[in-house]
Structure formats: C-alpha cells, structure tokens
Amino acid sequence: MKILMRSLFFLGCLLALGACNKSDNSGGAANSCSTAQLETEMTASLAQASSEVDFTYVIERADGRRFSYNRGASSLTTSYESASTSKLVTAAVILRLVQAGTLTLSDRPQDHIASWPLTNSDPLYSLTLKQLLSFTSGLMAAEPACLSVGIANFETCVTNIGNANANKTAPPGNQFYYSGNHMQVAGLMAVKALGVSSWSQVFADFKTATGLFASSTYDLPSSSNPRLGGGMHWTAQDYMAFLKALAAGTLLNSAMMTQLLTDQTASATISYSPVADAMNEDWHYGLGLWHECQNSVYNCTPAVRVSSPGAYGAYPFWDRSKNYFGIVARQGSFGSYPKGIAVERTVREKAESWAACTNN
C-alpha cells in the first residue's frame, strides 16, 4: 500500500509539473494558438452573425496581417454611405490643418467666418474649434433642415446653425451633445482659414497630401453642401488605409494624436448620446471619436478602444490595447448602428486572440 501511495504521489507531482510547464511555455494565447484556425473560427461565426443586410468585416494587426469576411455582394470595394463614420475622418482632416498652423484648437468661429451671427454678448461667443470637434460647444439646437438639402448653401446653413443656437444658456464646454451641427461649423472654419471655396477642396488637398480615400468623397446631400458629420461615401478598403495611417502615427503628429485621443468629456454632462439611448452604455468622446465603455456608468480607461460608428450600422474601430483595428462595413436602416457593433462583438474575443497570436 505504501508503495502504491508513493507511486500515486509521484504521478500527481509529474502531472502537476506537466500542467505548470504547459502553462509556462504557452505564454498565454500568443504561443498556444493558431492564426489560421482562429480565422476559420471567425469565418464560421461571422457566417452565423445576425445582419439584415450584407456586410464586410475586416481587421488588421500590428504585423500587417489582415483577415476579412464578405457576406453576399459586399466587398472591400463596395461603396457605402458613411453616416457618422465620417466624423473621425472630418476630425483628422481638420487636425492636420491645426498641425500645419492653419488653425488652432482655440480658434473661435468668428475668427474665420465673417457671417457667424453670434455676438460678444451671446453665451456661446467663446466656443472654440476644440469644443466643436468634441461636441461640447453648446450648439444644442436641432439640426437645421438645410443639412439635408443638396441645393442649400453651405455657409448659409452654418449661419442658420448659429442663429438657431443664439442666446442659449449652456456655457461652452459644459455639456456633450451629439449632433452634426458642431462639425459643420468647424468645417466652414477650415474652409475659410485655408482660403478655398468649399469643403471639397479641403478634402482634395487632404487626399493629395496623404494618398488616402482615393475612391471616397463627401457628397451627401451634395458635394457643394456635404454633411461633414455624416455625408461621405467610402469603401472599406479606403477606410482601412485611413485607420492604418492613424494607428501607425503617420497621419497626425504626437501632439495632435494626444488631442484626438484625450477624453474631452470627462468633466462634461452627457446631455445626449445615441449610444446611451440605444445600448445603455456610457461612452465618452474625444475629437471626432468615441471612447468605448460597455457599462451603464463610465468606469473605463479612456483611449483603450475608440471608434466612430455610423447610423446605418458601419463600425470602424481601433483597439489600442490589443493593437489591431478594423471595420464592419454595411448599410442597414437608419439607426441600426447597434447591429453593426453586434456583428463585431460576435467575434471580438477571437479577434483579440488573433491579434496576439504569433503562430500560423
């Protein structure tokens, strides 16, 4: 019996040692994984994901490896309406002008727009470009109809935004209010500061300088009066190249990246957030992008996972802690953005493992 007990004891030690060695040698998922297997599993999961429209899902990790999945007629080169996915693009375009010294984040609309109607007696007279890009400018009136009228004049529409918000009592910087008004004003500031006739020219200069968005444009409701917070057509291929440049640090310098990724709403009241309304999650905001938090009260670390989802369910994101970025490209009904996020979340755990995996 003693011999048997001793044998069992040594066998247990050997098994325990083997388990420990297996854990030690694995180094976590990175060394006990298979990239190819994870891609097979993601394909299977995405094939079963709930979506009322075709979509493309694509991610890329630090070593440049890319995984993509296309459902139905959707592909990397399918043109989709941007909805609010353009907000991050608009912010980046304007921040490059700040980077070049054409604008500053402390500039006010009246510094560049002669027709800006708010006077020095108005509570919103001091609002800044930074507050416009973070949606804390105090422009909380409803979007004017001209934002959706192709033949409307871009500058006149911005003037309408100013008039609609005249004599509001919320001081700039105090409240976050998700709306296209902020970026429309910021965009006209850029047009005037650059000395060109339209946002189309601003964007054309950006394309020339960066080589990005070759197949994409701001054209909704028209190219002469585009909604800067939601009026692009883009392809997933173009948007991925943009995210890659952003993640690589080649699009913005370190000072502008810091501004982009800082939580600009940490001390602001969240007056209106579509994410809170539809998903009961408390996300914060930087400059043209969300700081995600899957909780009803914001208790997350800012800039870990940032994104710019659109109302039709497209969902570009950058997971900075896991070191990968991607997009769900789709165009469902207006307000279906939770469905695009849900598609991504069906494979998020596998995607995180894939991003860390060093084995083929």
GIDA-V898850 format. One record per pair of residues at least 24 apart in sequence whose C-alpha atoms are under 10 Angstrom apart, sorted by the first residue. I is the first residue (numbers start at 1). J is the second residue. D is the distance in whole Angstrom. If there is no record, write none. Layout:
BEGIN
I	J	D
I	J	D
END
This chain:
BEGIN
28	353	10
28	356	9
28	357	9
29	352	10
29	353	6
29	354	9
29	355	10
29	356	7
29	357	6
29	358	9
29	359	10
30	353	7
30	354	8
30	355	9
30	356	5
30	357	4
30	358	5
30	359	7
31	356	9
31	357	7
31	358	6
31	359	7
32	357	8
32	358	9
32	359	8
33	353	8
33	354	8
33	356	9
33	357	6
33	358	8
33	359	6
33	360	8
34	353	9
34	354	8
34	357	7
34	358	8
34	359	5
34	360	5
35	65	10
35	67	10
35	350	10
35	351	10
35	353	8
35	354	6
35	355	9
35	356	9
35	357	6
35	358	7
35	359	6
35	360	5
36	67	10
36	354	9
36	357	10
36	359	8
36	360	6
37	354	9
37	360	8
38	347	10
38	350	6
38	351	8
38	352	10
38	353	8
38	354	6
38	355	10
38	357	9
38	360	10
39	66	10
39	67	7
39	68	9
39	69	10
39	350	8
39	351	8
39	354	8
41	347	9
41	350	8
41	351	10
42	67	9
42	68	9
42	69	9
42	346	9
42	347	6
42	348	9
42	349	10
42	350	7
42	351	8
42	354	9
43	67	9
43	68	8
43	69	7
43	70	9
43	347	9
44	69	10
44	347	10
45	343	9
45	346	7
45	347	7
45	350	10
46	70	9
46	71	9
46	343	7
46	344	9
46	346	7
46	347	7
47	71	7
48	343	10
48	346	9
49	339	10
49	342	8
49	343	6
49	344	9
49	345	10
49	346	7
49	347	9
50	339	8
50	340	9
50	342	8
50	343	7
50	346	9
51	313	10
51	330	9
51	332	8
51	336	10
51	339	7
51	340	8
51	342	9
51	343	7
52	330	10
52	331	9
52	332	7
52	333	9
52	336	10
52	339	9
53	313	10
53	330	7
53	331	7
53	332	6
53	333	9
54	329	9
54	330	7
54	331	8
54	332	9
55	313	9
55	314	9
55	328	7
55	329	6
55	330	5
55	331	8
55	332	9
55	340	9
55	343	9
56	236	8
56	314	9
56	327	8
56	328	6
56	329	5
56	330	7
57	236	9
57	314	10
57	315	9
57	316	10
57	326	8
57	327	6
57	328	5
57	329	6
57	330	9
57	340	10
57	343	9
57	344	8
58	236	8
58	237	9
58	240	8
58	316	10
58	325	9
58	326	5
58	327	6
58	328	7
58	329	8
58	344	10
59	240	8
59	316	10
59	317	9
59	318	9
59	324	7
59	325	6
59	326	4
59	327	7
59	328	9
59	351	8
59	354	10
59	355	9
60	240	8
60	243	10
60	244	8
60	318	10
60	323	9
60	324	6
60	325	6
60	326	6
60	327	10
60	351	10
60	354	10
60	355	8
61	244	9
61	319	10
61	322	9
61	323	6
61	324	4
61	325	7
61	326	9
61	351	10
61	352	10
61	354	8
61	355	5
61	356	8
61	357	10
62	244	9
62	247	9
62	248	9
62	322	9
62	323	6
62	324	6
62	325	9
62	355	8
62	356	9
63	323	10
63	324	9
63	355	9
63	358	10
64	244	9
64	324	9
65	324	10
65	354	10
65	355	9
66	324	10
66	325	10
66	326	9
66	355	10
67	326	9
67	351	9
67	354	9
68	326	9
68	327	10
68	328	10
69	328	10
70	328	10
70	329	9
71	330	10
74	236	10
74	329	8
74	330	8
74	331	10
75	235	9
75	236	8
75	237	9
75	329	9
75	330	10
76	235	6
76	236	5
76	237	5
76	238	8
76	239	10
76	240	9
76	329	8
77	215	9
77	234	9
77	235	5
77	236	6
77	237	6
77	238	8
78	233	10
78	234	8
78	235	6
78	236	7
78	237	9
78	329	9
78	330	9
79	215	8
79	216	8
79	232	10
79	233	6
79	234	5
79	235	5
79	236	8
79	237	10
79	238	10
79	329	9
79	330	9
79	331	10
80	216	9
80	232	8
80	233	5
80	234	6
80	235	6
80	236	8
80	312	9
80	314	9
80	329	7
80	330	7
80	331	6
81	216	10
81	217	10
81	218	10
81	219	9
81	220	8
81	230	8
81	231	7
81	232	6
81	233	5
81	234	7
81	235	9
81	310	9
81	311	10
81	312	8
81	314	9
81	329	10
81	330	9
81	331	7
81	332	10
82	216	10
82	217	10
82	218	9
82	220	9
82	229	9
82	230	6
82	231	6
82	232	5
82	233	6
82	234	7
82	235	9
82	309	9
82	310	6
82	311	8
82	312	8
82	313	9
82	314	7
82	315	10
82	329	9
82	330	9
82	331	8
83	220	9
83	227	9
83	228	9
83	229	7
83	230	4
83	231	6
83	232	7
83	233	9
83	308	10
83	309	8
83	310	5
83	311	6
83	312	7
83	313	9
83	314	8
83	331	9
83	334	9
83	335	10
83	337	10
84	179	10
84	180	9
84	227	10
84	228	9
84	229	6
84	230	4
84	231	8
84	232	9
84	288	9
84	289	10
84	308	7
84	309	6
84	310	4
84	311	6
84	312	9
84	313	10
84	314	9
84	315	9
84	337	10
85	229	8
85	230	7
85	231	9
85	232	8
85	234	10
85	239	9
85	288	9
85	289	9
85	307	8
85	308	5
85	309	5
85	310	5
85	311	8
85	312	10
85	313	9
85	314	7
85	315	7
85	316	7
85	317	10
86	218	9
86	227	9
86	228	7
86	229	6
86	230	5
86	231	7
86	232	6
86	233	9
86	234	9
86	239	10
86	288	9
86	289	10
86	308	8
86	309	9
86	310	8
86	316	10
87	133	9
87	180	9
87	183	8
87	227	10
87	228	7
87	229	5
87	230	7
87	231	9
87	232	10
87	287	9
87	288	5
87	289	7
87	308	7
87	309	9
87	310	9
88	133	9
88	228	10
88	229	8
88	230	10
88	243	10
88	260	9
88	286	10
88	287	8
88	288	5
88	289	6
88	290	9
88	307	8
88	308	6
88	309	9
88	316	9
89	203	10
89	213	10
89	228	9
89	229	9
89	230	10
89	232	9
89	239	9
89	242	8
89	243	10
89	288	8
89	289	9
89	308	9
90	133	9
90	183	8
90	184	10
90	186	9
90	187	8
90	203	9
90	218	10
90	228	6
90	229	7
90	230	9
90	232	10
90	287	10
90	288	7
91	130	10
91	132	10
91	133	7
91	134	9
91	183	8
91	186	9
91	187	9
91	228	9
91	229	9
91	260	8
91	286	10
91	287	6
91	288	5
91	289	8
92	133	10
92	206	10
92	242	10
92	246	9
92	251	8
92	252	8
92	256	9
92	257	9
92	260	8
92	287	9
92	288	8
93	187	9
93	190	9
93	202	8
93	203	7
93	205	9
93	206	7
93	207	9
93	251	9
93	252	9
94	129	9
94	133	9
94	183	10
94	186	8
94	187	7
94	189	9
94	190	7
94	191	10
94	202	9
94	203	10
94	206	9
95	130	10
95	133	9
95	190	10
95	251	10
95	252	8
95	253	10
95	255	10
95	256	7
95	257	9
95	259	9
95	260	8
95	287	9
96	206	8
96	251	8
96	252	6
96	253	9
96	256	8
97	190	8
97	193	9
97	194	8
97	202	9
97	206	9
98	129	10
98	190	9
98	256	8
99	252	8
99	253	7
99	254	10
99	255	8
99	256	7
101	193	10
102	190	8
102	192	10
102	193	6
102	194	7
102	195	10
103	129	9
103	189	8
103	190	7
103	192	10
103	193	7
103	194	9
104	128	9
104	129	7
104	130	8
105	129	5
105	130	5
105	131	8
105	132	9
105	133	9
105	259	9
106	130	6
106	131	9
107	131	10
107	186	10
107	189	9
108	132	9
108	185	10
108	186	9
108	189	8
109	162	10
109	185	7
109	186	8
109	188	8
109	189	6
109	190	10
109	192	10
110	189	9
111	189	8
111	192	10
111	193	9
112	188	8
112	189	6
112	190	8
112	191	9
112	192	6
112	193	6
112	194	10
112	195	10
113	155	9
113	158	10
113	159	9
113	185	9
113	188	7
113	189	6
113	190	10
113	191	9
113	192	7
113	193	9
114	159	10
114	192	9
115	155	8
115	156	8
115	158	9
115	159	7
115	162	10
116	155	9
116	156	9
116	158	8
116	159	6
116	160	9
116	161	9
116	162	7
116	163	9
116	185	9
117	158	10
117	159	6
117	160	9
117	161	9
117	162	6
117	163	6
117	164	10
117	165	10
117	166	8
118	159	9
118	162	6
118	163	7
118	165	9
118	166	6
118	167	8
119	166	9
119	167	10
121	166	10
121	167	9
122	165	10
122	166	7
122	167	5
122	168	8
122	169	9
122	171	10
123	165	10
123	166	8
123	167	6
123	168	7
123	169	6
123	170	7
123	171	6
123	172	8
124	162	9
124	165	8
124	166	8
124	167	7
124	168	7
124	169	8
124	170	8
124	171	6
124	172	6
124	173	10
125	166	9
125	167	10
125	171	9
125	172	9
126	171	9
126	172	7
126	173	10
127	171	8
127	172	5
127	173	8
128	172	8
128	173	9
128	186	9
129	182	9
129	183	9
129	185	9
129	186	6
129	187	10
129	189	8
129	190	10
130	173	9
130	186	9
130	259	9
130	260	10
130	264	9
130	286	10
130	287	7
131	172	7
131	173	6
131	174	10
131	175	10
131	176	9
131	182	8
131	183	10
131	186	9
131	264	8
131	265	10
131	286	10
131	287	9
132	172	9
132	173	9
132	180	10
132	181	8
132	182	5
132	183	6
132	184	9
132	185	8
132	186	6
132	187	10
132	287	9
132	288	9
133	182	7
133	183	6
133	184	10
133	185	10
133	186	7
133	187	10
133	260	9
133	264	9
133	285	10
133	286	8
133	287	5
133	288	6
133	289	9
134	173	9
134	176	8
134	177	9
134	178	9
134	182	8
134	183	9
134	260	9
134	262	10
134	263	9
134	264	6
134	265	8
134	284	10
134	285	6
134	286	6
134	287	5
134	288	6
134	289	8
134	290	10
135	172	10
135	173	9
135	175	8
135	176	5
135	177	6
135	178	6
135	179	7
135	180	9
135	181	9
135	182	6
135	183	8
135	264	9
135	265	9
135	285	8
135	286	9
135	287	8
135	288	8
136	170	10
136	171	9
136	172	6
136	173	5
136	174	6
136	175	5
136	176	5
136	177	6
136	178	9
136	182	8
136	264	8
136	265	8
136	268	8
136	269	9
136	270	9
136	271	10
136	285	10
137	170	9
137	171	8
137	172	5
137	173	6
137	174	8
137	175	8
137	176	8
137	177	8
137	181	10
137	182	7
138	165	8
138	168	8
138	169	8
138	170	6
138	171	6
138	172	5
138	173	7
138	174	7
138	175	7
138	176	8
138	177	8
138	182	9
139	164	9
139	165	6
139	166	9
139	168	8
139	170	9
139	171	10
139	172	8
139	175	9
139	176	9
139	177	8
139	178	10
139	179	8
139	180	10
139	181	7
139	182	7
139	185	10
140	164	9
140	165	7
140	168	8
140	170	9
140	175	9
140	176	9
140	177	6
140	178	8
140	179	8
140	181	8
140	182	9
140	271	9
140	272	9
141	165	6
141	166	9
141	168	9
141	177	10
141	179	9
141	181	8
142	179	8
142	180	9
142	181	8
143	179	7
143	180	7
143	181	6
143	182	10
144	180	10
144	181	8
146	221	9
146	225	9
146	227	10
147	180	8
147	181	9
147	184	9
147	220	9
147	221	8
147	222	10
147	225	7
147	226	8
147	227	6
147	228	9
147	230	10
147	231	10
148	220	8
148	221	6
148	222	9
148	225	8
148	226	8
148	227	8
148	231	9
149	220	9
149	221	6
149	222	8
149	225	8
149	226	9
149	227	10
150	219	9
150	220	7
150	221	5
150	222	5
150	223	8
150	224	7
150	225	6
150	226	8
150	227	10
151	221	8
151	222	7
151	223	10
151	224	8
151	225	7
152	221	9
152	222	9
152	224	8
152	225	6
152	226	10
153	224	8
153	225	6
153	226	10
154	184	9
154	185	10
154	187	10
154	188	8
154	198	8
154	199	9
154	223	10
154	224	7
154	225	5
154	226	8
154	227	9
155	184	9
155	185	9
155	187	10
155	188	7
155	189	10
155	191	10
155	198	9
155	225	9
157	181	10
157	184	9
157	185	9
157	225	9
158	182	9
158	183	10
158	184	7
158	185	6
158	186	9
158	187	9
158	188	8
159	185	9
161	185	8
172	268	10
173	264	9
173	265	8
173	267	9
173	268	7
173	269	9
174	265	9
174	267	7
174	268	5
174	269	6
174	270	9
174	271	10
175	265	8
175	267	9
175	268	5
175	269	5
175	270	6
175	271	6
175	272	9
176	264	9
176	265	7
176	266	10
176	267	10
176	268	6
176	269	6
176	270	5
176	271	6
176	272	7
176	273	8
176	284	9
176	285	8
177	268	10
177	269	9
177	270	7
177	271	5
177	272	5
177	273	7
177	274	10
178	270	9
178	271	8
178	272	6
178	273	6
178	274	7
178	275	10
178	285	10
179	229	8
179	230	10
179	272	9
179	273	9
179	274	10
180	227	7
180	228	7
180	229	5
180	230	7
180	231	10
181	227	9
181	228	9
181	229	8
182	228	9
182	229	8
183	227	8
183	228	6
183	229	6
183	230	10
183	288	9
184	225	10
184	226	9
184	227	7
184	228	6
184	229	7
185	228	9
186	228	9
187	226	10
187	227	10
187	228	7
187	229	10
188	228	10
197	224	10
198	223	9
198	224	7
198	225	9
198	226	10
199	223	8
199	224	8
199	225	8
199	226	8
199	227	10
199	228	9
200	224	7
200	225	9
200	226	9
209	251	10
210	242	9
210	245	9
210	250	9
210	251	7
211	238	10
211	241	9
211	242	9
212	238	7
212	239	8
212	240	10
212	241	7
212	242	6
212	245	9
212	251	10
213	237	9
213	238	5
213	239	7
213	240	10
213	241	8
213	242	7
214	238	7
215	239	10
229	288	9
229	310	10
230	310	8
230	311	9
234	329	9
235	329	8
236	314	10
236	316	9
236	326	9
236	327	7
236	328	8
236	329	6
236	330	9
237	327	10
237	329	10
239	316	8
239	326	9
239	327	8
239	329	9
240	316	8
240	317	10
240	325	8
240	326	7
240	327	7
241	326	10
243	316	8
243	317	8
243	318	8
243	324	10
243	325	7
243	326	8
243	327	9
244	318	9
244	324	9
244	325	8
244	326	9
246	318	9
246	325	10
247	318	8
247	319	10
247	320	8
247	323	9
247	324	8
247	325	8
256	287	10
257	287	10
258	286	10
258	287	10
258	303	10
259	286	8
259	287	7
260	285	9
260	286	6
260	287	5
260	288	7
260	289	8
260	303	9
261	285	9
261	286	6
261	287	7
261	288	9
261	289	8
261	290	9
261	291	8
261	302	8
261	303	6
261	304	9
261	305	10
261	306	8
262	286	5
262	287	8
262	289	10
262	291	9
262	302	7
262	303	7
263	287	8
263	289	10
263	290	9
263	291	7
263	301	9
263	302	6
263	303	7
264	291	10
264	302	10
265	291	10
266	298	9
266	302	9
274	311	9
274	335	9
274	337	10
275	309	10
275	337	9
275	338	8
278	335	9
278	336	10
278	337	9
278	338	7
279	337	10
279	338	7
289	316	10
289	317	9
290	317	9
292	317	10
292	319	10
309	337	7
309	338	9
309	340	8
309	341	8
310	334	9
310	335	8
310	336	8
310	337	6
310	338	9
310	340	9
310	341	10
311	335	5
311	336	6
311	337	5
311	338	8
311	339	10
311	340	9
312	336	5
312	337	5
312	338	9
312	339	9
312	340	8
313	337	4
313	338	7
313	339	6
313	340	4
313	341	7
313	342	9
313	343	9
314	338	9
314	339	9
314	340	6
314	341	8
315	339	9
315	340	6
315	341	6
315	342	10
315	343	9
315	344	8
316	340	10
316	341	9
316	344	10
317	341	10
317	344	10
319	352	9
319	355	10
321	352	10
322	351	9
322	352	6
322	353	9
322	354	10
322	355	7
322	356	7
323	352	9
323	355	7
323	356	8
324	351	9
324	352	8
324	354	9
324	355	6
324	356	9
325	351	10
325	355	9
END
